[in-house]
Amino acid sequence: MSNDIITTDLQSQSVESPLVELYELDLGNGTTLFFHSGLDENLVTVKFHPVGQPNSNTNPSLVNEYAAMPILMEGIEATSDGASNRPTLTVANVSSLFRGLLDDEEFGFEDLIGARITRRQTFAKYLHEGTDEANPFEFPIKTYLLDRVSSETSVAVIFELAAPFDVSGIKLPNRVVVGKYCSWVYQGFDNANKGGCFWPGTSFTTYGGTTYQIFFDLENRPLISNALSATPWSDTSYPQDAFVTYNTKTWRSEIDNNTELPGAGLFWKEVILWSVWTSSINYSADNYVKHNNHIWRARLAGINKEPKPNSIYWTRVDYCNKELSGCKARFQFMPTAEGYPSARKQTSQTLPFGAFPGSAKFK
């Protein structure tokens, strides 16, 4: 919104309304945290309209709420030449607060690297429920990325900030080709219309006119329902795609005439079994469940909490390892006779263009 009036406020002989600094920390996963640096000694929550929606101040259901937090952005400069300015952001070392807000007991301040921080400045009178809330003017907005932790003490953590176009490793055009790893966000196109990985967020795929839901973890281990029928391993010869149990684990034979002991080299692939999550069961640590079209591993024992992102109780495991092997496991999927992921690959199916240079050569 135009800041002509707020500029006039500054040019007055006295500024009666205190300046307010508002911070919006975008974690990039759909979660945004809102803070303000305090109003003198008043640490109440304040409200202000979302960026680009100035009329929201008159509608309490459409305003952002900013909690009081010791936070300060310093060193902002504007130059026409030389290196880009790299300000600092100082926040109180209250990791317990972030753990609670994010529901993540393993949170560390390094986890915030790459997050986007936006600073907004206005006068208190323009806040929601302020004396001039109908005209919520503000100063120009400043946006940076948290680039690194430059200092951490028991009192405060200091981040070095970078402009969105001045981050190490970023080039224009913004595409760095890495030979081994896929550069796309896994399931990004389906989940957020972002990137070139169009593997469905529900992990459904079609083969031979039949639809299957298949899951793999970072090690390309098939994640299969515990309805799988597997026999105890014995000293005999197994065909490809035979499933056996050995040493409390389940294995899939990767070759025909397999006489090797499960777990030996490339002859067997470990299989992870899951059950459908239900709130009536207290799960043990390392139990696997299926919920909301994803596979989750229990991090703690005796839990019946619902699996969800950033949970302290569950970790999602159906991710891609961003290597060709992970891409092939999904896009070249072939089923066994029972409908489980086979050790065979549909090599006539080429991998999606764009992730790996020359990937069409690797069938």
C-alpha positions in Angstrom: 0.0 0.0 0.0 1.2 3.6 -0.6 3.5 4.9 2.1 3.0 8.6 1.4 1.0 9.2 4.5 3.4 7.3 6.8 6.3 9.3 5.3 4.4 12.5 6.3 4.2 11.1 9.8 7.9 10.9 10.0 8.3 14.5 8.8 6.1 15.8 11.6 7.8 17.6 14.5 6.9 14.8 16.8 5.9 11.2 16.1 3.3 10.3 18.7 2.7 6.7 17.6 5.5 4.2 18.4 7.2 2.4 15.6 6.4 -1.4 15.5 8.6 -4.0 13.8 6.8 -7.2 12.6 8.6 -10.3 11.5 7.3 -13.2 9.4 9.4 -16.3 9.2 8.4 -18.5 6.3 9.8 -22.0 6.7 9.0 -23.0 3.2 6.7 -26.0 4.1 3.5 -24.0 4.4 4.3 -22.9 8.0 4.9 -19.2 8.8 5.7 -17.9 12.3 4.8 -14.3 13.2 6.7 -12.2 15.8 7.0 -8.6 16.9 9.9 -7.2 18.9 7.7 -5.7 21.6 5.8 -2.5 22.3 7.9 -0.8 25.0 7.1 -3.0 28.1 4.0 -4.3 26.6 4.4 -7.9 25.3 0.9 -8.6 24.1 0.1 -10.2 20.8 -0.6 -7.6 18.0 -2.4 -8.0 14.7 -1.8 -6.6 11.3 -3.1 -7.3 7.8 -1.4 -9.8 5.5 0.9 -8.4 2.8 -1.1 -7.1 -0.1 -4.4 -7.3 1.8 -4.7 -3.9 3.6 -8.5 -4.1 4.0 -8.0 -7.2 6.2 -7.4 -4.9 9.3 -11.2 -4.4 9.5 -11.9 -8.1 9.5 -10.5 -9.9 12.6 -10.6 -13.3 10.8 -8.2 -12.1 8.1 -5.4 -10.6 10.1 -2.0 -12.1 11.1 -1.3 -12.4 14.9 2.3 -11.5 15.9 3.6 -12.8 19.3 6.1 -10.9 21.3 9.7 -12.2 20.8 13.2 -10.7 21.5 14.2 -10.3 17.8 16.2 -7.6 16.0 17.3 -7.1 12.4 20.4 -4.9 12.0 22.7 -3.7 9.3 20.2 -3.1 6.5 21.8 -0.9 3.8 21.0 0.0 0.2 23.9 0.4 -2.2 24.0 0.8 -6.0 27.4 -1.0 -6.4 29.6 -3.5 -4.7 28.6 -6.7 -2.9 25.0 -7.0 -1.7 24.3 -6.0 1.9 24.2 -8.9 4.4 22.3 -7.8 7.5 22.0 -9.9 10.7 19.0 -11.2 12.6 19.3 -11.7 16.3 16.8 -13.8 18.2 16.6 -15.0 21.7 18.0 -18.5 22.2 14.6 -20.0 23.1 14.7 -23.2 21.1 12.0 -24.7 23.3 9.6 -22.1 21.9 10.3 -23.2 18.3 10.0 -26.9 19.3 6.6 -26.1 20.7 5.5 -24.0 17.7 6.8 -26.6 15.2 5.9 -29.7 17.2 9.5 -30.9 16.6 11.5 -32.1 19.6 14.7 -32.4 17.4 14.6 -28.7 16.4 17.9 -26.9 16.1 18.5 -23.3 14.8 20.4 -24.8 11.9 17.1 -26.1 10.7 16.1 -22.5 9.9 18.8 -22.0 7.3 17.2 -21.2 4.0 14.0 -19.9 5.6 12.6 -16.6 4.4 12.4 -13.7 6.9 10.3 -10.6 6.2 10.5 -7.4 8.2 7.5 -5.1 8.2 7.5 -1.7 9.9 4.5 0.5 10.8 3.2 2.7 13.5 1.1 1.3 16.3 -1.9 3.4 15.3 -2.1 1.5 12.0 -2.3 -2.0 13.6 -5.5 -3.8 13.9 -7.5 -2.1 16.7 -5.2 0.9 16.5 -6.5 4.4 16.3 -6.1 4.5 12.5 -6.6 0.8 11.6 -8.8 1.8 8.6 -5.6 3.1 6.9 -2.9 0.4 7.6 0.1 2.1 6.0 3.6 0.6 6.4 7.1 1.2 5.4 8.7 -0.7 2.5 9.0 -4.4 3.3 12.4 -6.1 3.6 12.8 -9.8 2.8 15.9 -11.9 3.3 17.0 -15.5 3.5 18.6 -17.0 6.6 22.0 -17.9 5.2 24.0 -19.2 8.2 24.3 -19.1 11.9 27.1 -16.7 12.7 26.9 -16.9 16.5 25.1 -18.8 19.1 25.3 -18.2 22.9 23.0 -19.2 25.8 21.3 -15.8 25.4 20.9 -15.2 21.6 21.4 -16.7 18.2 22.7 -14.4 15.3 21.9 -15.3 11.7 23.6 -13.8 8.7 21.1 -12.9 6.1 21.3 -12.8 2.4 19.1 -11.2 -0.3 17.0 -13.8 -2.2 19.2 -13.2 -5.3 22.5 -13.4 -3.3 22.7 -16.9 -1.9 25.8 -19.0 -2.3 25.5 -21.5 -5.1 22.5 -19.7 -6.8 23.0 -18.8 -10.4 21.0 -17.2 -13.2 19.3 -18.9 -14.8 18.5 -20.7 -11.6 19.4 -24.2 -12.7 22.5 -26.1 -11.4 22.9 -29.5 -13.0 24.4 -32.1 -10.6 25.3 -35.4 -12.2 24.3 -37.8 -9.3 21.3 -36.1 -7.7 17.9 -35.0 -9.0 17.4 -31.2 -8.6 13.6 -31.3 -8.4 11.5 -31.2 -5.2 10.1 -34.7 -4.7 6.4 -34.8 -5.6 6.7 -31.0 -5.9 4.6 -30.6 -9.1 1.7 -32.6 -7.6 1.8 -31.1 -4.1 2.6 -27.4 -4.9 2.7 -27.1 -8.7 6.4 -26.6 -8.2 9.3 -28.2 -10.1 9.5 -31.1 -12.5 9.0 -34.1 -10.3 5.4 -35.2 -11.1 5.4 -38.4 -9.1 1.9 -38.3 -7.5 1.6 -37.1 -3.9 -0.6 -40.2 -3.3 2.0 -42.5 -4.9 -0.6 -44.2 -7.2 0.7 -45.5 -10.5 -0.7 -47.5 -13.4 0.8 -50.6 -15.0 -1.0 -52.7 -17.6 -4.3 -50.9 -17.0 -4.2 -51.6 -13.3 -3.6 -49.0 -10.6 -1.2 -49.7 -7.8 -0.1 -47.6 -4.7 3.6 -48.1 -4.2 6.0 -46.7 -1.6 9.8 -46.7 -1.2 12.1 -45.1 1.4 15.4 -43.3 0.9 17.2 -46.6 0.5 14.8 -47.7 -2.1 13.4 -50.4 0.2 9.9 -51.3 -0.8 7.3 -50.3 1.8 4.7 -53.1 1.7 1.5 -53.9 3.6 1.9 -56.5 6.4 -0.6 -58.6 4.5 2.4 -59.7 2.4 2.9 -63.5 2.6 6.5 -64.4 3.2 8.0 -67.8 4.1 10.9 -68.4 6.5 14.2 -68.6 4.6 15.7 -72.0 4.1 18.8 -73.3 2.4 17.3 -73.7 -1.1 17.1 -71.8 -4.4 14.7 -68.9 -4.7 13.3 -67.3 -7.9 13.3 -63.6 -8.4 10.6 -61.7 -6.4 10.3 -64.4 -3.8 9.7 -63.0 -0.3 11.2 -64.6 2.8 11.8 -63.8 6.4 15.2 -64.0 8.0 16.6 -62.6 11.3 13.3 -60.8 12.1 13.4 -59.0 8.7 11.6 -59.5 5.4 13.5 -59.8 2.1 12.8 -59.9 -1.6 15.0 -62.0 -3.9 16.6 -59.8 -6.6 17.7 -62.6 -8.9 16.6 -66.1 -10.1 18.1 -69.2 -8.6 19.1 -67.3 -5.5 21.0 -69.4 -3.0 22.6 -66.6 -1.1 21.9 -65.8 2.6 19.4 -62.8 2.9 21.3 -59.6 3.4 24.3 -60.6 1.3 25.3 -58.1 -1.3 23.0 -57.4 -4.2 21.1 -60.7 -4.1 18.4 -59.6 -1.6 16.5 -56.3 -0.9 15.1 -55.6 2.5 11.3 -55.0 2.6 9.6 -52.8 5.2 6.2 -53.9 6.4 3.5 -51.4 7.5 0.0 -51.6 9.0 -2.8 -49.1 8.6 -2.7 -46.5 11.4 -5.4 -46.5 14.0 -5.8 -44.5 17.2 -6.7 -47.5 19.2 -3.2 -49.0 19.1 -0.2 -47.8 21.1 2.7 -48.3 18.7 6.2 -49.3 19.5 9.3 -47.4 18.4 10.2 -48.2 14.7 6.7 -49.5 13.9 5.6 -48.5 10.4 2.1 -47.4 9.6 0.2 -46.0 6.6 -1.8 -42.8 7.0 -3.0 -40.1 4.6 -1.2 -41.8 1.6 2.2 -41.8 3.3 4.2 -44.2 5.4 5.4 -43.2 8.9 7.9 -44.6 11.4 7.2 -44.3 15.1 10.0 -42.4 16.9 8.8 -43.2 20.4 7.3 -46.2 22.1 3.7 -46.4 23.4 2.2 -43.7 21.2 -1.3 -43.4 19.5 -0.9 -39.8 18.2 -1.9 -39.2 14.6 1.0 -39.1 12.2 1.5 -35.7 10.7 4.4 -33.5 9.4 6.8 -32.0 12.0 5.5 -34.5 14.6 7.7 -35.4 17.5 6.2 -38.8 17.5 6.4 -39.8 13.8 8.8 -39.5 10.9 7.6 -39.8 7.3 9.8 -42.3 5.4 8.3 -42.5 1.9 10.8 -40.1 0.3 13.0 -40.4 -2.8 16.8 -40.6 -2.5 17.1 -38.2 -5.5 19.3 -40.7 -7.4 18.6 -42.5 -10.6 17.9 -45.6 -8.6 15.0 -43.9 -6.7 13.6 -42.5 -9.9 13.7 -45.9 -11.7 12.1 -47.7 -8.7 9.0 -45.5 -9.1 8.7 -44.6 -12.8 9.8 -48.0 -14.0 7.7 -49.9 -11.5 6.6 -53.4 -12.4 4.3 -55.5 -10.1 4.8 -59.1 -8.9 2.0 -61.5 -9.5 0.5 -60.4 -6.1 0.8 -56.7 -7.0 3.9 -55.8 -4.9 7.0 -54.0 -6.3 9.0 -56.3 -8.4 12.8 -56.5 -8.6 12.3 -56.2 -12.4 12.1 -52.8 -14.1 10.0 -51.5 -17.0 13.0 -50.4 -19.0 10.9 -49.4 -21.9 9.6 -46.5 -19.7 12.1 -43.6 -19.9 12.6 -41.4 -16.9 11.1 -37.9 -16.8 13.1 -35.3 -18.6 15.0 -32.6 -16.8 16.2 -34.2 -13.5 19.3 -36.0 -14.8 21.4 -35.0 -17.8 21.1 -37.7 -20.4 18.8 -39.8 -18.3 17.2 -41.3 -21.4 20.4 -43.3 -21.8 19.9 -45.1 -18.5 17.0 -47.5 -19.0 
